[in-house]
Amino acid sequence: MDRAQARAWLATALTEARAGLAEGGVPVGAALYGADGTLLGRGRNRRVQDDDPSTHAETSAFRAAGRQRSYRGTTMVTTLSPCWYCSGLVRQFGISRLVVGEARTFHGGHDWLAEHGVEVLLLDDADCRTLMRAFIRDAPELWNEDIGRD
């Protein structure tokens, strides 16, 4: 995966993450790109806004993309390492690539995905880290709820 292309696609996910934060939600954004580079869907974590614990950024982008005949060759781009729920979505539907903005604030299932044939590119993006660190500092209870910690 070309790093310059991955960074350009990450900008879409980061825009979604910032929109989610502005709405009072968890600032995680995602986008699903087709094999030809077409943006299929974009989304953000909407657990708070929709009062729906299943509306993570990756699932939101996946749903926005609509039904696809195949997900081979597609790339899921996310600002944060995906949780097990979202990692399962990537594996279940055969999404070929995963671009992760950062995994320092939360190390999800991206290693597991790589072990199972998904091409993973970890960008360690400073903007993604800064956004998440500020959110965790300012809303620790909401963050712990989001990641399933008591």
C-alpha positions in Angstrom: 0.0 0.0 0.0 1.4 3.4 -0.9 1.9 5.5 2.2 1.1 8.8 0.5 -2.3 7.3 -0.7 -2.9 5.9 2.8 -2.3 9.3 4.3 -4.7 11.0 1.9 -7.4 8.5 2.7 -6.7 8.9 6.4 -7.6 12.6 6.0 -11.2 11.4 5.2 -11.4 9.3 8.4 -9.8 12.1 10.5 -12.5 14.5 9.2 -15.1 12.1 10.4 -13.4 11.7 13.8 -13.4 15.4 14.3 -17.1 15.7 13.4 -17.9 13.0 15.9 -16.1 14.9 18.6 -18.0 18.1 17.7 -21.3 16.1 18.1 -20.3 15.0 21.6 -19.2 11.5 20.6 -16.1 9.4 20.6 -13.6 10.8 18.0 -12.9 7.8 15.8 -13.5 8.0 12.1 -13.3 5.5 9.2 -13.6 5.2 5.5 -13.9 2.2 3.1 -12.2 2.5 -0.3 -12.8 0.3 -3.3 -10.1 -1.5 -5.1 -10.0 1.3 -7.7 -9.6 3.9 -5.0 -13.2 5.1 -5.0 -14.6 6.2 -1.7 -17.4 3.7 -1.0 -18.4 4.9 2.5 -17.3 7.0 5.4 -18.5 7.2 9.0 -17.7 7.9 12.6 -18.3 6.4 16.0 -21.9 7.3 16.8 -22.4 5.3 20.0 -23.4 8.4 21.9 -25.2 10.3 19.2 -27.4 7.3 18.2 -27.5 5.6 21.7 -26.3 2.5 19.8 -23.3 0.6 21.2 -22.8 -1.1 17.8 -22.2 2.1 15.8 -18.5 2.2 15.7 -16.6 4.2 13.0 -15.8 1.1 10.9 -19.3 -0.3 11.0 -20.7 3.2 10.1 -18.4 3.4 7.1 -19.2 -0.2 6.1 -22.9 0.5 6.3 -22.6 3.7 4.3 -20.8 1.8 1.6 -23.9 -0.3 1.0 -23.9 -3.8 -0.2 -20.9 -4.8 -2.3 -20.6 -7.9 -4.4 -17.2 -8.5 -2.9 -14.9 -6.7 -0.5 -11.7 -8.2 -2.0 -9.3 -5.4 -2.8 -11.1 -2.9 -0.5 -9.3 -0.9 2.1 -10.7 0.1 5.5 -9.1 3.2 6.9 -9.5 4.1 10.5 -8.1 6.7 12.8 -7.6 4.2 15.7 -6.7 0.5 15.8 -10.0 -1.4 15.4 -11.6 -3.1 18.4 -12.3 -6.8 18.2 -15.8 -6.1 17.0 -14.6 -4.1 14.0 -11.6 -6.4 13.4 -14.1 -9.2 13.1 -16.0 -7.1 10.5 -12.9 -6.7 8.4 -12.1 -10.4 8.6 -15.7 -11.6 8.1 -16.2 -9.7 4.8 -12.7 -10.3 3.4 -11.6 -6.6 3.4 -8.0 -6.8 2.0 -6.3 -3.9 3.6 -6.4 -1.9 6.8 -4.9 1.5 7.3 -4.6 2.5 11.0 -4.0 6.1 12.0 -2.6 5.2 15.4 -2.4 2.4 17.9 -0.7 4.0 20.9 -3.8 5.0 22.8 -5.6 1.8 22.0 -4.1 -1.4 20.5 -6.9 -3.3 19.0 -7.0 -6.2 16.7 -4.8 -5.1 13.8 -2.0 -7.6 14.7 -4.5 -10.4 14.6 -5.8 -9.2 11.2 -2.2 -9.1 9.8 -1.7 -12.7 11.1 -4.8 -13.7 9.1 -3.8 -12.2 5.8 -5.0 -8.6 5.9 -2.4 -6.2 4.7 -2.0 -3.7 7.6 -0.4 -0.3 7.4 0.1 1.5 10.8 0.8 5.2 10.1 1.3 6.3 13.7 -0.2 9.7 12.8 0.4 12.6 15.2 -3.0 14.2 14.6 -4.8 11.0 15.4 -2.8 10.5 18.6 -3.3 14.1 19.7 -7.1 13.9 19.1 -7.5 10.7 21.0 -5.2 11.7 23.9 -7.1 14.9 24.4 -10.4 13.0 24.3 -9.2 10.3 26.8 -8.0 13.1 29.2 -11.2 15.1 28.9 -13.8 12.2 28.8 -12.2 9.2 30.6 -15.6 7.7 31.6 -16.9 7.8 28.0 -13.7 6.4 26.7 -13.8 3.5 29.2 -17.4 2.8 28.3 -16.5 2.8 24.6 -13.7 0.2 25.1 -15.6 -1.9 27.6 -13.7 -1.0 30.7 -15.5 -0.6 34.0 
